[in-house]
């Protein structure tokens, strides 16, 4: 009795800590569930009871003996067959996974007849082959994850799935099946938490908050949309009738972390000083769960305290940063079984973060710390709410209603924002760094733009299931309203950034400027002014209809169609992009080849649409000022930081050279020349054929092939010629490159009469600056071909093993809405179509990793000791050379002063390169012409110890990530030229990113 009192008291403390954090306002969202289906005797009653909550559902078998119990919360159930009110046979324990269907065929006596097609773990049965699924997906729960060395975040879980690789550009992310990192969707309990501004990230929660994860890599149902990559579908934990609680402490001390290596360009200039970087991380997680009302009302709640400290050095070794974080988490899930047929779920969690970065002067050679240079404060994350009602009306009709809200904040400011301009030096300036006398350039601690952005997604949806004989009709509607409030400008009195770079007398300062670096000048400054802001909305609506038709007892067809509508609005609320009637058919089949759920042949074909992100609203509908001005750099002078007094070097700005480059500006007043009148949505078609079978109750294997094709892009593109003739100034409309473009023609662009004009951008739209030839843009194309093999040995309380091999090929002339080749992640506004030469060549794309091997295994030596390991091996991506010019043109396809701007061309100048444009000799180069990056491999290992005392659940798990401390290069500089014929000898094909060093983590957990 005393032990029970202590247990309940500890639970009350944990619940109270979490509930005290919850704001008493709620919005709502869709739940994520599974199903149990199979065959029995016609007219019998099949009943399942949730072992944790007592939730009970029943279904009468149809005349053909089939039954299905859907919309079941994830968890363990007891299944019982009854006839004429009397139970038949012994109850069967069944596991229900998120998004899956467990097949249990029952004999007339109530026993399981397809037991050979099921795996028995303890007293539970789990089917290894889901014969009701036509998609390619990967499921894993928190118990399985705890056996493996998997970093505690959703991305690490997704990387276990075949075909998922990490984004190797500066903006990271995940690439699913050859897609870019800006094409995925992430759901938590059915609430879409994907970053709505650039779609490269998502809201998240601690590992301990989740119960199960599903990673969809292709072929997903019409219920899911707005993604051409993959889907992460996560379900959080819930309370049960048993009172439980726990505490978990995670340690990642810097002493257990290997030092990163310093990296240099070929001329000895630094790329990154990283060997002194340090990070220490500790978090304490407390949770509690139980029934507030037995069998009816349940609560799970969690609070996590996090402490992060560390330091790093700037790439030039002149600034030292001390970093600290305050990103405590709280979250709770409330489940109300109003009756067995009506449930309500409420979810709330906060992933708000606040980080402080203090900067100081630093001398790398002597490891000497200088004076404090100011702090930078960054806020992120937000509060998220969801609620879902599920109602079952009779045995054949189920309805679900969900509303929810996802909030994300991005705000960065510094104590020196008002006083210090941002000053940088690029890689070309290395020979002149001695002029800085060991001091930093400029007094701003980071040079980061002052950006304040709040994103809010209001989501609502209705979903229905209606069983009609052999047909299960699923239909529903969903709506998302995504609102962005944003303002951005650079810090300092001038609100500009200044970048020093090396120049050659006679070089054009920017392509088309008709102005050149003066004689005797070899140092220049590039100044940039970028300002945007406003409040903007994007509305996405969808309707879907799906028929899951059991043609026979072993053949299922999935016939679905999804209708999408996207509308992007200006700050005044007017739609400037409207895409209607986007019809996405999807067809799939699954054949239970042996009739027992052990072997299936499946296939899927479908279309998937991608919406336009909110950053397009901000930059176009709000008006974007993005201007470059070029100055002679007349050396440096030492000054004192106005806040800290620390010395720094300020550039001496000389005469302006040439006019200001205003080509990137976009106006908000009249968007008829900024957006294609007939803009069409991006879509991808996908085809999958696969086979999966069980060898025995533990072992299974499978193979599948995937083909994806994207033939449309949506991006800003350079336009300087229309049917009216040359435009005078360059236009940058959002359009579908390679297709017809309709904008408003008037005198400002050379039209004698006002009216709509249409340009066939496959053949026109761009006039070369030299020859005057009018050309068009290459049609976009991206294809992905893959063949995947998997071998799986499921966990049986002793050991498990999984191995996969994926051969894939990703080809085309554009990656997607981001450009990893140049580390440019402004979604939908990258350089693919900034010049016709950017994408005229087809070939291997950035995310083309031809071979991928993934292994994971776990072994329990005894009840006290267990071990786990993961191994990922993949071939390197292609190395492509990008030039700056192409034949017959004076306008560069790649910036002649900045490596990251302008995209680059597929042409390299080989003769007469400093002469007139019409005398230059160019040679084309293919994508991947300079080979591939090296193969990479990383291995993780862990060991878990459990206290061998009955009634006490105490454990410690030590995990080591990248066990062998591989730090192989995973991305390189790919700009080959700085000027026509001028080889970037110091930087081309040198590293920009490397594998993260080895680190270790200790997790101590006590559950009661």
Secondary structure by P-SEA (a helix, b strand, c coil): caaaaaaaaaaaaaaaaaaaacccccccccccccbbbbbccccbbbbbbcccccbbbbbbbccccccccccccbbbbbbbbbccccccccbbbbbbcccbbbbbbbcccccccccccbbbcccbbbbccccccccccccccaaaaaaccccccaaaaaaaccccccccccbbbbbccccccccbbbbccccccccccccccbbbbccccccbbbbbccccccccccccbbbbbbbbbbcccccccbbbbbbbccccccbbbbbbccccccccccccbbbbbbbbbbbbbbbcccccbbbbbbbbbbbbbbccccccccbbbbbbbbbccccbbbbbcccccbbbbbbbbbbbbbbbbbbbbbbccccccccccbbbbbbbbbbbbbbbbbbbccccbbbbbbbbbbbbbbbbbccccccccccccccccccccccccccccccccccccbbbbbbbbbbbbbbbbbbccccbbbbbbbbbbbbbbbcccccccccbbbbbbbbcccccccccccccccccccbbbbbbbbbbcccbbbbbbbbbbbbbccccccbbbbbbbbbbbbbbbccccccccccccbbbbbbbcccccccccccccccccbbbbbbbccccccccccbbbbbbbbbbbcbbbbbccccccbbbbbbbcccccccccccccccccccccccccbbbbbbbbbbbbbbbbbcccccccccbbbbbbbcccbbbbbbcccccccccbbbbcccccccbbbbbbccccccccccbbbbcccccccccccccbbbbbccbbbbbbbbbbbbbbcccccbbbbbbbbbbccccccccccccccccccccccccccccccccccccccccccbbbbbbbcccccccccccbbbbbbbbbbbbbbbccccccccccccccccccccccccccccccccccccbbbbbbcccccccccbbbbbbbbccccccccccccbbbbbbcccccccccccccccccccccccccccccccccccccbbbbbbbbbcc
